[in-house]
Amino acid sequence: MPNTLCPELKLATTSNQQFDTTALKGQAFVLYFYPKDSTPGCTTEGGDFRDHHAEFLAAQCLVFGISRDSLKSHENFKAKQEYPFELISDTNETACLAFGVIKQKKMYGKDVRGIERSTFVINKKGEIAKEWRGVKVPGHVVEVLEFVKTL
């Protein structure tokens, strides 16, 4: 079965950078969607990507985190957690909708619409090589890294 092409996206990131999937062709990257800056699970997940960042780079793979938070929120979160990778602001849910990660969830007994924690690996051809949905944080980043090493 052929891999699905990564949607074409252009979004603002921390450090005044631009996330542009077209410009990233020829470069493998991880795109991990997380619900909210500075929450326990998201901080742990980002920390795991931070702690293994050098190994992703050694495997010639970039890492990007993405949520619906503002760039200001992302800049604070990135600085506080010392993330060596950029965070993408998707306030309009462009990428969330393109990747189908917006779900109805229960939070404290209430129905809320939010991001289902999901990770996608995009290969050098610009194809989605692997995806994880409904991610549980413990051990996830190591699993993603092991897959990236096979690209």
Order of alpha helices (4+ residues) and beta strands (2+ residues): beta-beta-beta-beta-alpha-alpha-beta-alpha-beta-alpha-beta-beta-beta-beta-alpha
